[in-house]
Amino acid sequence: MPYPRRSRSFEPYSSFTLPPGVKWLIIVNVVLFVAYFLARGTNFEALFLPLGLVPSDVVRSLWVWQPFTYMFLHSPVDFWHILFNMFALWMFGAPLENSWGTRRFLNYYFLCGVGAAICVILVNLLLGRIDTAPRVIGASGAVFGLLMAFGIVFAETTVLFSFLFPIKAKYMALIFGGIEFLSSLRPMGSGVSHIAHLGGMLFGLVYLKRQSVDLNFWDSWRQQYREWKFRRAKRKFQVYLKKQNKKHDHTVH
């Protein structure tokens, strides 16, 4: 697991306070985890089952809320599952929210989470195993999207990979992406949805690239507009000078 080191390019980590978006995401995830844990083995456990992502439920029963709700649910028998996701949410999400603002951060987070769910559904549809696809829960898809964004926005920031090896954030994102891609080629049964991880990273990458293109487009448009205004003002000034010169010549004669 990478751990951030202080550097001049890591200004958003100047404090360890939780920005509001990350804070409430962690609170909701932890509250639901505790509730799910307490409900285990009781009649209330059934209330949590429809919240997980089951591709066949989404496709055949149109349970369209699952691509959203699954990312707030974590295994009640695996404490490390939620611990890893919440730690990564804080590590990568806090500096991004501090840099982007809460609204853009939350939009990106949910885009990656829902995008990861869409990838899981589509892959199972294409492989013809929609009826046998396992239930998916956890915030990992959205978190891997944050990892991708962190590697792009804070590309030159030094992190400690596995708490030991200093590495730049952009290379860390590439390494994790490569690991998830290779892992997704293995037969199913590991209990980890590598497709969801890759889906979150893919949707995050497309979003960030699109934003970059949009920003470049508008910056170029604004620059062209400013140049057009300058040329127009210049022509008007030249016309004004000609009129003044003609008026002056008429007065002299």
SVG drawing of the C-alpha trace seen along z (x, -y; Angstrom):
<svg xmlns="http://www.w3.org/2000/svg" viewBox="-38 -76 50 96">
<polyline fill="none" stroke="black" stroke-width="0.4" points="0.0,0.0 1.5,-3.4 1.9,-6.0 2.3,-9.7 5.5,-11.5 5.6,-15.2 6.9,-17.1 6.6,-20.5 4.1,-19.1 1.9,-17.7 0.4,-20.9 -3.1,-19.6 -1.8,-17.3 -0.7,-20.3 -3.2,-19.2 -4.7,-16.0 -8.3,-17.3 -10.9,-15.5 -12.7,-17.6 -16.5,-17.3 -17.0,-15.0 -14.5,-12.4 -15.6,-12.7 -19.3,-11.9 -18.4,-9.1 -16.4,-7.5 -19.1,-8.0 -21.8,-6.5 -19.7,-3.5 -18.7,-2.8 -22.3,-3.2 -23.6,-0.7 -20.7,1.7 -21.6,1.7 -25.3,2.1 -24.6,5.0 -22.3,6.6 -25.0,6.4 -27.7,7.7 -25.7,10.7 -27.5,13.9 -30.8,12.1 -33.9,11.4 -32.6,7.9 -29.7,9.2 -32.1,9.6 -32.5,5.9 -28.9,5.5 -28.9,8.1 -30.6,6.0 -28.1,3.3 -25.2,5.3 -24.5,5.4 -25.9,8.6 -25.7,8.2 -28.6,10.5 -30.8,8.4 -29.9,5.2 -30.4,6.6 -33.4,8.9 -35.2,7.3 -34.2,3.7 -32.8,3.1 -31.2,0.0 -30.2,-1.3 -27.6,1.4 -24.8,-0.3 -25.0,-3.1 -25.7,-1.4 -23.2,1.4 -20.3,-0.9 -21.5,-1.7 -21.7,1.9 -18.7,4.0 -18.4,7.5 -19.4,7.8 -17.0,10.7 -13.9,9.0 -12.8,6.0 -9.8,5.4 -12.1,4.9 -13.6,1.7 -10.3,0.6 -8.3,0.7 -11.0,-1.1 -11.6,-3.9 -7.8,-4.4 -7.4,-4.7 -10.4,-7.0 -8.8,-9.3 -5.3,-9.1 -6.3,-9.7 -9.6,-11.5 -8.7,-14.2 -6.0,-15.9 -8.3,-15.6 -11.2,-17.2 -9.0,-19.9 -7.8,-20.6 -11.1,-20.3 -13.7,-21.2 -16.4,-19.0 -18.9,-19.1 -16.4,-18.0 -14.8,-15.5 -18.2,-13.8 -19.2,-13.8 -16.0,-12.1 -16.2,-9.6 -19.8,-8.5 -18.9,-8.5 -16.1,-6.0 -18.2,-3.9 -21.1,-3.6 -18.8,-3.2 -17.1,-0.3 -20.5,1.4 -21.4,0.8 -18.2,2.5 -18.9,5.5 -22.4,5.9 -21.2,5.5 -18.3,7.9 -20.6,10.6 -23.1,10.0 -20.4,10.3 -19.0,13.5 -22.5,15.0 -22.3,15.5 -24.8,12.9 -26.8,15.5 -23.8,16.9 -22.0,13.6 -21.2,13.2 -22.5,10.4 -20.2,7.4 -19.9,5.0 -17.5,2.4 -16.1,-1.1 -13.1,0.3 -14.2,-0.7 -14.6,-4.3 -11.4,-4.2 -9.4,-2.9 -10.8,-5.8 -9.4,-8.1 -6.1,-6.3 -6.0,-7.1 -6.9,-10.7 -4.2,-11.0 -1.6,-9.6 -2.5,-12.2 -3.2,-15.3 -0.2,-14.8 1.9,-12.9 5.3,-14.1 4.4,-13.5 6.5,-10.9 4.7,-8.1 6.0,-5.1 4.9,-2.1 4.0,0.7 5.3,-1.7 8.9,-1.0 9.8,-2.1 9.7,-5.7 8.0,-6.1 6.2,-8.9 2.4,-8.8 2.1,-8.5 4.1,-5.2 2.2,-4.0 -1.1,-4.4 0.4,-2.5 1.6,0.3 -1.7,0.8 -3.5,0.6 -1.1,3.3 -1.6,5.5 -5.4,5.3 -5.3,6.0 -3.2,9.1 -5.3,10.3 -8.5,9.8 -7.2,12.4 -7.1,15.1 -10.1,17.5 -12.8,16.2 -12.8,17.3 -10.5,14.9 -13.4,13.1 -12.1,9.8 -13.7,8.0 -10.7,6.8 -13.1,5.8 -14.6,3.3 -11.2,1.9 -10.2,1.6 -13.7,0.1 -13.2,-2.6 -9.8,-3.5 -11.0,-3.5 -14.0,-5.8 -11.8,-8.1 -9.2,-8.3 -11.8,-9.0 -13.4,-11.7 -10.0,-13.4 -8.9,-13.3 -12.3,-14.7 -12.0,-17.5 -8.5,-18.3 -9.7,-18.4 -12.7,-20.6 -10.4,-22.9 -8.0,-23.2 -10.9,-23.8 -12.3,-26.7 -8.9,-28.1 -8.2,-28.2 -11.6,-29.7 -11.1,-32.4 -7.7,-33.2 -9.2,-33.4 -12.0,-35.6 -9.5,-38.0 -7.5,-38.2 -10.6,-38.9 -11.6,-41.7 -8.1,-43.2 -8.1,-43.1 -11.6,-44.8 -10.5,-47.5 -7.3,-48.0 -9.4,-48.5 -11.8,-50.9 -8.8,-52.9 -7.3,-53.0 -10.6,-54.2 -10.8,-56.8 -7.2,-58.0 -8.1,-58.3 -11.1,-60.4 -9.1,-62.6 -6.4,-63.0 -9.0,-63.9 -10.6,-66.4 -7.3,-68.0 -6.3,-68.2 -9.7,-69.8 -9.1,-72.4 -5.6,-73.2 -6.7,-73.7"/>
</svg>
